[in-house]
Amino acid sequence: LIWIAVVAFAPFVLAYLAFYFWAPEGRMNYGELIEPARPLPDDPLALADGQPFRLGALRGKWVLLLAAPGACDESCQRALYHMRQVRRAQGKNMERIERVWLVTDDAPLDPALARALEDMYFVRAAGSTVLREPALAGDRSGHIYLVDPLGNLMLRFPRDADPTRILRDV
């Protein structure tokens, strides 16, 4: 009878000890988790061609977001390329992911770069409240962000991030 009680209660005791005394110290995600997850402001913005745009129009989809100036340097172009490749790697689920480049100034975009990045939203965001979001404030150049289908900013990937590790997080 004692052995039956030990066998019955041992998993509970071991689970308690594991949870409170042997907690894992590592994390599973590559990107830095942004806490608390808050929705991005849905202010009226404009696409590069002048058409009105709201980030709320992308609700229901995952969004890879980059905030960078219009004069996109080499690391910016690499981040945009990685965003495209991560989306393409989703295969038949590719339509569940959108890509947004928040252009942080009024500099003109390189037309060749815009053609190479088909199906990307080029959003003029200079002076918008979206760029004043605490997670996006400060030095954001070169970082790719992941926004969940509810519009919450979830992950921030490091500069020159490894696209295969981004793919695992997505």
Salt bridges, closest charged atoms under 4 A:
GLU74 OE2 - ARG78 NH1 3.40
GLU95 OE1 - ARG87 NH2 3.74
GLU98 OE2 - LYS61 NZ 3.06
GLU118 OE2 - ARG88 NH2 2.60
GLU133 OE2 - ARG38 NH2 2.67
ASP139 OD2 - ARG159 NH2 2.05
ASP160 OD1 - ARG78 NH2 2.97
